[in-house]
């Protein structure tokens, strides 16, 4: 559970760090949004280092599955667009992949 919650916090930090510049570039919001965006991306990078696994590549690979789920939750909560059944199926497949990578037996 701790691993999944940490991945979710990591994903949220990345999404916020990318969403704020998107607001500035695409919707004409104030340029000062780049400051909290940079801080959020720094938090994202730090959070990635807290995951307990051998090798950064494995963390990045597993993180991708959780990121997909959090991004679609963001789509619904922030953008107001309800995910389709295809979106949900894709998230489930990605989460199974994440679980296989993160919870594999150790030697």
Secondary structure, 3 states (H helix, E strand, C coil): CHHHHHHHHHHHHHHHHHHHHHHHHHHCCCCCHHHHHHHHHHHHHHHHHCCCCCCHHHHHHHHHHHHHHHHHHHHHHCCCCCCCHHHHHHHHHHHHHHHHHHCCCCC
